[in-house]
Amino acid sequence: MAKRQIFTAPSAQVVDIKTGTARLDKVDGEADSYVLHVNGVPSSSITLSDPLRLDFEYLDWMFRAIEVQAAAGSLRAVHIGAAGCALARALHAARPGSKQTAIDIDPVLLDCSRRWFDLPRSPALALRAGDGAVEIDSFRPDTLDVLVRDAFSSDEVPADLQTDTFFAACALALKDTGIYLANVPDSGDHRVLKAELVELRRHFAHCAAATEPAILKGRRRGNVVVFASNSPLPTADLDRRLRTAHTMATFLDEDELRSRLGV
């Protein structure tokens, strides 16, 4: 019988990947915590001994939303934009038996993440190199519980992941009870956020969002998490869970999206 390979925590390092450079930094004072930078942008925070620790606030919000929206038990989840697979690691720990696919445009980055972070193997977590806008069509209709879009080129979402065609394919792949979650960069004018919400409403019956108050007020750039589903979102439960997050989020239900953003 072949011996199981012993995993050794990585050291800080910089490697060339297909789309540029990946840098792994060890967090000072932490035994096994790391931040993965892709082309200079912080892309994942990983604590090897605690997969449920999500130091990036928007990932914590996503995880809390999934816990509220998705019924207890295992999940079928797809992540478009993989990086270090922090959210996938958390769902693997919280929902035993789940089957997940993480898609990234950069195959070398996927190999690094698998090696550095001791990721679960397929079918628990399959890593797939490819364009998310193309790969979304490979999933059978009405099969996904969770679909996460967290893909960036530099500090912007690739244009082909913001199209009517892409959102239609996402809605088709998700179950009616499933949830779509997206990390939307907001520069303060909410232009990108509004455009995305307008497109999402063409394909999903219910939308909501969460962010920090300063971002909502346009005082600084940051992350907005958008939620969409064809089943009613449990807005009261979502609001309560997001208010108790490590970084408290302001939750915007459908009425508040209309009153505050006009969408």
Secondary structure, DSSP 8 states (H G I E B T S, - for coil): ------------EEEEETTEEEEEEE-TT-SSEEEEEETTEEEEEEETT-TT---SHHHHHHHHHHHHHS-SS--EEEEES-TT-HHHHHHHHHSTT-EEEEEES-HHHHHHHHHHHT---TTTEEEEES-HHHHGGGS-TT-EEEEEE---BTTB--GGGSSHHHHHHHHHHEEEEEEEEEEEEE-SS-HHHHHHHHHHTTT-SEEEEEE-HHHHTTSS-EEEEEEEESS---HHHHHHHHHTSSS--EEE-HHHHHHHH--
